[in-house]
Amino acid sequence: DLSLSGSSYINNQNALSGITSKSGEAEFAVEAPEEGIYRFTFTYSNNEEGGYHAYNVDLVEEYFILTVNGESQTVMCRNTYADDNLNTITVNVKLKERTNEIKIFNDGSVKFADRLCTSPDIYSITVSKINV
């Protein structure tokens, strides 16, 4: 079950949205059949712009913090140039056998000027085991 708090919500395109450094997070559990390294693939969109110059737009790379069983990593998400352009990013995480607690939030640690730090809209999360 997905648990949302603060400003986070599921938008009209069924994407996780509204996570900022000011408010919002998502929590859920992942069941793993065995301990090991798993790949989390996030499908997202990011159309954040940080201002304009006479010759270009400042594109902002949004991010989120992914916490798995208390271990955190920053996931940077390149700009997709439009809200309806999707991209993917894959990160490796260690899962324990059975239930793993996952949290997605934004801690404000990566700033562009003095702007509010925002996370991309996340459309899907796929989890797969790495077999070696």
C-alpha positions in Angstrom: 0.0 0.0 0.0 1.2 3.5 -0.9 1.0 6.0 1.9 1.2 9.7 1.0 1.8 12.6 3.3 2.1 16.4 3.2 1.8 17.9 -0.3 2.3 14.6 -2.2 -0.6 13.3 -4.3 -1.4 11.2 -7.3 -2.1 13.6 -10.2 -4.6 13.3 -13.1 -2.1 11.3 -15.1 -1.7 8.8 -12.3 1.8 10.0 -11.4 3.2 10.6 -7.9 3.5 14.4 -7.7 3.9 17.2 -5.2 7.0 16.1 -3.3 9.1 19.2 -2.5 11.7 20.1 0.1 8.9 21.9 2.0 6.5 19.0 2.2 5.4 15.7 0.8 6.6 12.1 0.9 5.6 8.6 -0.2 6.1 5.4 1.7 5.5 1.8 0.6 6.8 -1.7 1.2 8.5 -4.1 -1.2 8.5 -7.8 -0.6 11.7 -9.5 -1.8 11.8 -13.3 -2.1 15.5 -13.3 -1.1 18.2 -10.9 0.1 20.2 -9.3 -2.7 20.8 -6.4 -5.0 17.7 -5.2 -6.8 17.2 -2.6 -9.5 14.6 0.1 -9.0 13.7 1.7 -12.4 11.7 5.0 -12.1 9.8 6.4 -15.1 9.4 10.1 -14.6 8.9 13.5 -16.2 10.6 16.8 -15.2 9.9 20.0 -17.0 11.3 22.4 -14.3 12.7 25.6 -15.6 14.8 28.0 -13.5 14.5 31.2 -15.4 15.3 32.6 -18.8 18.2 34.3 -20.5 18.1 36.2 -23.8 19.4 33.0 -25.5 18.3 30.0 -23.5 16.3 28.6 -20.6 17.9 27.3 -17.4 16.7 23.7 -17.1 16.6 22.3 -13.6 17.5 18.7 -12.8 15.0 17.6 -10.1 15.8 14.9 -7.6 14.4 12.8 -4.8 15.9 10.9 -1.9 15.2 7.1 -2.0 15.4 5.5 1.4 15.4 1.7 1.6 15.4 0.2 5.1 17.0 3.4 6.5 19.8 3.6 3.8 19.4 6.7 1.6 20.7 7.8 -1.8 20.0 10.9 -3.9 18.4 10.1 -7.3 19.0 12.9 -9.9 16.5 13.1 -12.7 17.4 15.0 -15.9 15.0 17.4 -17.4 12.6 15.9 -19.9 11.8 19.2 -21.6 8.0 18.7 -21.2 5.5 17.2 -18.8 4.4 14.6 -21.3 8.0 13.4 -22.2 9.0 10.5 -20.0 12.5 9.2 -19.1 13.8 6.4 -16.9 16.5 6.1 -14.3 17.7 2.9 -12.6 19.4 2.6 -9.2 20.7 -0.4 -7.4 19.5 -1.1 -3.9 20.1 -3.8 -1.4 16.9 -5.5 -0.2 16.5 -7.9 2.6 14.4 -11.1 2.4 10.7 -10.3 3.0 9.5 -6.8 3.8 11.5 -3.7 2.9 10.4 -0.2 3.8 10.8 2.4 1.0 10.4 6.1 1.4 10.7 8.9 -1.3 11.1 12.5 -0.3 13.1 15.6 -1.0 15.4 17.0 1.6 16.4 20.3 -0.1 20.1 19.5 -0.2 20.5 20.1 -4.0 19.5 23.7 -4.8 19.2 25.7 -7.9 19.6 29.4 -6.8 17.0 30.0 -4.0 14.2 28.0 -5.6 12.1 25.4 -3.8 13.5 22.0 -4.4 11.0 19.7 -6.2 11.0 16.1 -7.2 9.9 14.9 -10.6 6.5 13.3 -11.3 7.0 9.6 -11.0 4.8 7.5 -13.2 6.0 4.0 -12.4 8.5 2.1 -10.3 9.7 -1.3 -11.4 11.7 -3.6 -9.1 13.8 -6.5 -10.5 16.5 -8.8 -9.0 20.0 -8.6 -10.3 21.1 -12.2 -11.1 24.9 -12.8 -11.0 
